[in-house]
């Protein structure tokens, strides 16, 4: 399976270790019960929020660069990019849970 731009950005992100740790913890907790995962995610929400924000910035910068757009020209679609990143993170965490 080929990697997407977002996968590559995620791997380069300084938060990659945090995301991997969260994914690993979800994988471990998934073998126990759903309630434990819910509690963990509630506690990890601030970390995930920071990871999401940094991915949004990196993704927009990479898109602007690859599309030869002016800096900050994608601000008008910021909400859509944010939703896209959120769904991508959910999928990463979902597949971590599946193990």
Secondary structure, 3 states (H helix, E strand, C coil): CCCCHHHHHHHHCCCHHHHHHHHHHHHHHHCCCHHHHHHHHHHHHHHHHHHHHHHHHHHHHHHHHHCCCCCCCCHHHHHHHHHHHHHHHHHHHHHHHHC
